Amino acid sequence: MKCSPETAGLTQLQVILGEQVKEVCTNYESLAKAPHPIIYSRLLDPAAQNGYPVPVPGSLYEEGQAMMFAGTDAVGNTLTVGFFHILDQPALQARLREEVRQAWPELSQPPDFQTLEKLPLLTAAIKEALRMASGVTTPLPRIVPPSGASIGQHAVPAGTIVGMSSIFVHYSAEIFPEPDNFDVERWLGKEVQSLDQWLIAFSKRSTELLGHQSCMV
């Protein structure tokens, strides 16, 4: 924290999570005081493990971190990027507002998820925000299967560990023309089904996507 004050918040959060895990593991009854069931309640419930052992404190700590970062940082970053570009395009903002208002006329009566899911412009805006603000940007390692693999024009032997950042795909001009532009129209055309396979904000499949762009071996 002293060496990098800018990232002190991350360390503080990790300390808080560590204290939470220590508390619930040594005093499981304390969960009964929570206003509603929380993730620790489920993970520490033997009946919910389907015969598997209850997570040890170390695993519980990692689960807590994953929930915090995946549920807050990734979502918050995507929303920030999306709203920035939508507000930067008044015409798009007006169209999007009108579409949402049609499905949600009364603020106190929000529609169900299935209704919002069918709004084409809202869906396109969400996909474009996910494309430009990938949830996981670090390469996710994969092991080449026993049969080997062809990545690009290179033959890669079995057992090789390969990885690729989603940034290479999401910002590929070959897949997404003018990738630096926030363009929702790319998700509204006839090619949208073919584009969906390249939206890999949280990874997708095994090694087959690695064949399209640069990877690390």
Backbone hydrogen bonds in HBPLUS format (Angstrom, degrees):
<---DONOR---> <-ACCEPTOR-->    atom                        ^
c    i                          cat <-CA-CA->   ^        H-A-AA   ^      H-
h    n   atom  resd res      DA  || num        DHA   H-A  angle D-A-AA Bond
n    s   type  num  typ     dist DA aas  dist angle  dist       angle   num
A0007-THR N   A0004-SER O   3.05 MM   3  5.71 149.0  2.15 117.9 125.4     1
A0008-ALA N   A0005-PRO O   3.14 MM   3  4.90 165.9  2.16 104.4 106.3     2
A0010-LEU N   A0007-THR O   3.12 MM   3  5.61 133.7  2.35 109.1 119.4     3
A0012-GLN N   A0008-ALA O   2.91 MM   4  6.19 162.3  1.94 157.4 162.8     4
A0013-LEU N   A0009-GLY O   2.93 MM   4  6.10 153.7  2.00 144.2 151.1     5
A0014-GLN N   A0010-LEU O   2.99 MM   4  6.28 156.4  2.05 148.6 154.8     6
A0015-VAL N   A0011-THR O   2.95 MM   4  6.24 150.4  2.04 148.3 156.5     7
A0016-ILE N   A0012-GLN O   2.97 MM   4  6.25 159.9  2.02 149.0 154.1     8
A0017-LEU N   A0013-LEU O   2.92 MM   4  6.18 163.6  1.95 154.0 158.0     9
A0018-GLY N   A0014-GLN O   2.93 MM   4  6.08 154.5  2.00 141.8 149.1    10
A0019-GLU N   A0015-VAL O   2.98 MM   4  6.27 153.1  2.06 149.3 156.0    11
A0020-GLN N   A0016-ILE O   2.92 MM   4  6.21 152.1  2.00 148.1 156.4    12
A0021-VAL N   A0017-LEU O   2.93 MM   4  6.19 165.5  1.96 155.0 157.7    13
A0022-LYS N   A0018-GLY O   3.04 MM   4  6.20 159.9  2.08 144.4 150.1    14
A0023-GLU N   A0019-GLU O   2.97 MM   4  6.13 154.3  2.04 144.1 150.8    15
A0024-VAL N   A0020-GLN O   2.96 MM   4  6.27 167.6  1.98 159.9 161.6    16
A0025-CYS N   A0021-VAL O   2.98 MM   4  5.98 150.9  2.06 148.2 155.9    17
A0026-THR N   A0022-LYS O   3.13 MM   4  6.12 147.1  2.24 139.9 147.5    18
A0027-ASN N   A0023-GLU O   2.79 MM   4  5.67 135.6  1.99 142.4 155.2    19
A0030-SER N   A0027-ASN O   2.98 MM   3  5.73 161.0  2.01 121.1 126.9    20
A0031-LEU N   A0028-TYR O   3.09 MM   3  5.94 166.5  2.11 123.4 127.0    21
A0032-ALA N   A0029-GLU O   3.06 MM   3  5.69 156.7  2.11 115.4 121.8    22
A0033-LYS N   A0030-SER O   3.11 MM   3  5.63 158.2  2.16 111.2 117.7    23
A0034-ALA N   A0031-LEU O   3.12 MM   3  5.46 160.7  2.16 109.4 115.4    24
A0041-SER N   A0038-ILE O   2.94 MM   3  5.34 127.2  2.22 108.1 121.9    25
A0043-LEU N   A0039-ILE O   3.03 MM   4  6.26 171.0  2.03 156.1 158.7    26
A0044-LEU N   A0040-TYR O   2.97 MM   4  5.86 149.0  2.07 146.0 151.9    27
A0045-ASP N   A0042-ARG O   3.21 MM   3  5.24 162.7  2.24 104.5 109.3    28
A0048-ALA N   A0045-ASP O   2.93 MM   3  5.48 151.0  2.02 116.8 125.5    29
A0049-GLN N   A0046-PRO O   3.19 MM   3  5.42 167.5  2.20 111.6 115.3    30
A0052-TYR N   A0049-GLN O   2.99 MM   3  5.14 165.1  2.01 116.1 118.3    31
A0059-SER N   A0056-VAL O   3.01 MM   3  5.42 116.5  2.43 111.4 126.1    32
A0060-LEU N   A0056-VAL O   2.94 MM   4  6.17 161.3  1.98 160.1 166.1    33
A0061-TYR N   A0057-PRO O   2.90 MM   4  6.07 150.4  1.99 147.2 154.7    34
A0062-GLU N   A0058-GLY O   3.13 MM   4  6.44 155.2  2.19 144.1 150.0    35
A0063-GLU N   A0059-SER O   2.92 MM   4  6.21 153.9  1.99 149.2 156.6    36
A0064-GLY N   A0060-LEU O   2.94 MM   4  6.19 154.9  2.01 145.1 151.8    37
A0065-GLN N   A0061-TYR O   3.02 MM   4  6.35 156.0  2.08 148.6 154.4    38
A0066-ALA N   A0062-GLU O   2.97 MM   4  6.19 162.7  2.00 148.8 153.6    39
A0067-MET N   A0063-GLU O   2.91 MM   4  6.16 159.4  1.96 151.4 156.8    40
A0068-MET N   A0064-GLY O   3.03 MM   4  6.23 158.3  2.08 146.8 152.5    41
A0069-PHE N   A0065-GLN O   2.88 MM   4  6.06 175.1  1.89 162.0 163.0    42
A0070-ALA N   A0066-ALA O   2.87 MM   4  5.64 157.6  1.92 143.3 150.8    43
A0071-GLY N   A0067-MET O   2.98 MM   4  5.49 142.5  2.13 126.7 137.4    44
A0072-THR N   A0068-MET O   3.01 MM   4  5.73 123.1  2.34 131.6 142.2    45
A0073-ASP N   A0069-PHE O   3.04 MM   4  4.99 116.7  2.45 114.2 130.9    46
A0074-ALA N   A0069-PHE O   3.19 MM   5  6.59 162.8  2.22 168.9 173.7    47
A0076-GLY N   A0072-THR O   2.74 MM   4  5.62 158.1  1.79 146.2 153.9    48
A0077-ASN N   A0073-ASP O   2.88 MM   4  5.95 159.8  1.92 150.6 155.7    49
A0078-THR N   A0074-ALA O   3.07 MM   4  6.22 162.0  2.11 146.1 150.9    50
A0079-LEU N   A0075-VAL O   2.95 MM   4  6.16 162.2  1.98 153.1 158.0    51
A0080-THR N   A0076-GLY O   2.96 MM   4  6.10 156.2  2.01 144.5 151.4    52
A0081-VAL N   A0077-ASN O   2.99 MM   4  6.21 169.0  2.00 154.4 156.6    53
A0082-GLY N   A0078-THR O   2.88 MM   4  5.99 164.3  1.91 149.1 154.4    54
A0083-PHE N   A0079-LEU O   2.85 MM   4  5.92 172.4  1.85 153.0 155.3    55
A0084-PHE N   A0080-THR O   3.00 MM   4  6.05 157.4  2.05 145.7 152.4    56
A0085-HIS N   A0081-VAL O   3.20 MM   4  6.43 166.8  2.21 152.0 154.0    57
A0086-ILE N   A0082-GLY O   2.98 MM   4  6.15 156.6  2.03 151.1 158.5    58
A0087-LEU N   A0083-PHE O   2.87 MM   4  5.90 166.9  1.88 152.3 155.7    59
A0088-ASP N   A0084-PHE O   3.04 MM   4  6.14 131.7  2.28 134.5 147.8    60
A0089-GLN N   A0086-ILE O   3.09 MM   3  5.25 156.7  2.15 103.6 110.9    61
A0092-LEU N   A0089-GLN O   2.98 MM   3  5.38 116.0  2.40 111.1 126.1    62
A0093-GLN N   A0089-GLN O   2.92 MM   4  6.18 161.4  1.96 157.2 163.4    63
A0094-ALA N   A0090-PRO O   2.93 MM   4  6.15 158.3  1.97 150.6 155.0    64
A0095-ARG N   A0091-ALA O   3.08 MM   4  6.33 161.2  2.11 148.0 152.8    65
A0096-LEU N   A0092-LEU O   2.88 MM   4  6.03 163.5  1.91 155.3 160.0    66
A0097-ARG N   A0093-GLN O   2.89 MM   4  6.03 159.2  1.94 148.3 154.3    67
A0098-GLU N   A0094-ALA O   3.03 MM   4  6.18 159.2  2.08 145.8 151.2    68
A0099-GLU N   A0095-ARG O   3.03 MM   4  6.26 159.1  2.08 148.0 153.4    69
A0100-VAL N   A0096-LEU O   3.03 MM   4  6.24 165.4  2.06 152.4 155.9    70
A0101-ARG N   A0097-ARG O   2.91 MM   4  6.05 157.2  1.96 148.0 154.9    71
A0102-GLN N   A0098-GLU O   3.06 MM   4  6.23 148.8  2.16 145.5 152.7    72
A0103-ALA N   A0100-VAL O   3.13 MM   3  5.26 123.3  2.47  97.5 111.2    73
A0104-TRP N   A0100-VAL O   2.77 MM   4  5.81 126.8  2.05 141.9 158.6    74
A0109-GLN N   A0106-GLU O   2.95 MM   3  5.33 160.5  1.99 114.2 120.4    75
A0115-THR N   A0112-ASP O   3.13 MM   3  5.54 129.5  2.40 105.4 117.4    76
A0116-LEU N   A0112-ASP O   3.32 MM   4  6.74 163.2  2.35 154.1 157.8    77
A0117-GLU N   A0113-PHE O   2.85 MM   4  5.95 150.4  1.93 152.1 161.4    78
A0118-LYS N   A0115-THR O   3.21 MM   3  5.51 146.9  2.32 103.8 112.6    79
A0119-LEU N   A0116-LEU O   3.13 MM   3  5.48 166.4  2.15 112.3 116.6    80
A0123-THR N   A0119-LEU O   3.00 MM   4  6.08 162.6  2.03 153.7 159.1    81
A0124-ALA N   A0120-PRO O   2.93 MM   4  6.07 154.3  1.99 143.0 150.4    82
A0125-ALA N   A0121-LEU O   2.90 MM   4  6.13 154.7  1.96 147.7 154.2    83
A0126-ILE N   A0122-LEU O   2.99 MM   4  6.24 154.9  2.06 148.9 155.6    84
A0127-LYS N   A0123-THR O   2.97 MM   4  6.21 161.7  2.00 150.3 155.2    85
A0128-GLU N   A0124-ALA O   2.96 MM   4  6.14 158.4  2.00 147.7 153.6    86
A0129-ALA N   A0125-ALA O   2.96 MM   4  6.12 150.5  2.05 141.9 149.9    87
A0130-LEU N   A0126-ILE O   2.93 MM   4  6.18 155.6  1.99 148.8 155.4    88
A0131-ARG N   A0127-LYS O   2.88 MM   4  6.13 146.9  1.99 143.2 152.8    89
A0132-MET N   A0128-GLU O   3.08 MM   4  6.28 157.7  2.13 145.7 150.1    90
A0133-ALA N   A0129-ALA O   2.92 MM   4  5.94 131.6  2.16 141.1 153.9    91
A0136-VAL N   A0201-ALA O   3.08 MM  65  6.19 150.2  2.18 166.9 172.5    92
A0142-ARG N   A0162-VAL O   2.73 MM  20  5.34 150.4  1.81 158.2 166.8    93
A0162-VAL N   A0142-ARG O   2.80 MM  20  5.34 165.2  1.82 163.3 165.5    94
A0144-VAL N   A0160-THR O   2.91 MM  16  5.38 167.2  1.93 153.0 156.7    95
A0159-GLY N   A0144-VAL O   2.98 MM  15  5.14 174.8  1.98 137.4 136.9    96
A0148-GLY N   A0145-PRO O   2.85 MM   3  5.52 166.2  1.87 126.9 131.3    97
A0149-ALA N   A0156-VAL O   3.09 MM   7  5.29 156.4  2.14 153.5 158.2    98
A0156-VAL N   A0149-ALA O   2.77 MM   7  5.29 177.6  1.77 170.2 169.3    99
A0151-ILE N   A0154-HIS O   2.86 MM   3  5.31 150.8  1.95 165.2 162.9   100
A0154-HIS N   A0151-ILE O   3.03 MM   3  5.31 162.5  2.06 123.6 127.8   101
A0160-THR N   A0157-PRO O   3.36 MM   3  6.07 156.9  2.42 135.4 136.8   102
A0163-GLY N   A0216-MET O   2.97 MM  53  5.25 140.4  2.13 146.7 154.9   103
A0216-MET N   A0163-GLY O   2.74 MM  53  5.25 173.2  1.74 164.9 167.4   104
A0168-PHE N   A0165-SER O   3.19 MM   3  5.91 143.9  2.33 116.8 122.5   105
A0169-VAL N   A0166-SER O   3.03 MM   3  5.33 129.5  2.29 103.6 116.5   106
A0170-HIS N   A0166-SER O   2.87 MM   4  6.13 173.7  1.88 168.0 167.0   107
A0171-TYR N   A0167-ILE O   2.97 MM   4  5.76 148.9  2.06 146.2 151.4   108
A0172-SER N   A0169-VAL O   3.13 MM   3  5.15 158.7  2.18 115.2 113.1   109
A0175-ILE N   A0172-SER O   3.16 MM   3  5.48 133.1  2.39 103.4 114.1   110
A0176-PHE N   A0172-SER O   2.77 MM   4  5.86 169.9  1.78 168.0 166.8   111
A0181-ASN N   A0178-GLU O   3.03 MM   3  5.78 166.4  2.05 125.2 129.4   112
A0187-TRP N   A0184-VAL O   2.97 MM   3  5.65 156.8  2.02 119.0 125.6   113
A0188-LEU N   A0185-GLU O   3.00 MM   3  5.01 165.1  2.02 109.0 112.9   114
A0192-VAL N   A0189-GLY O   3.37 MM   3  5.74 164.3  2.40 112.8 113.9   115
A0194-SER N   A0191-GLU O   3.03 MM   3  5.43 122.0  2.38 108.1 122.3   116
A0195-LEU N   A0191-GLU O   3.04 MM   4  6.31 138.8  2.22 148.4 160.8   117
A0195-LEU N   A0192-VAL O   3.11 MM   3  4.96 126.2  2.41  91.2 105.8   118
A0196-ASP N   A0192-VAL O   3.01 MM   4  6.21 143.1  2.15 149.9 158.1   119
A0198-TRP N   A0195-LEU O   2.83 MM   3  5.44 151.8  1.91 119.6 128.5   120
A0199-LEU N   A0196-ASP O   3.16 MM   3  5.35 166.8  2.18 109.2 113.0   121
A0203-SER N   A0200-ILE O   3.06 MM   3  4.65 162.2  2.09 112.3 107.7   122
A0210-LEU N   A0207-THR O   3.00 MM   3  5.30 139.1  2.18 106.2 118.3   123
A0212-HIS N   A0209-LEU O   3.26 MM   3  5.88 167.5  2.27 115.6 119.2   124
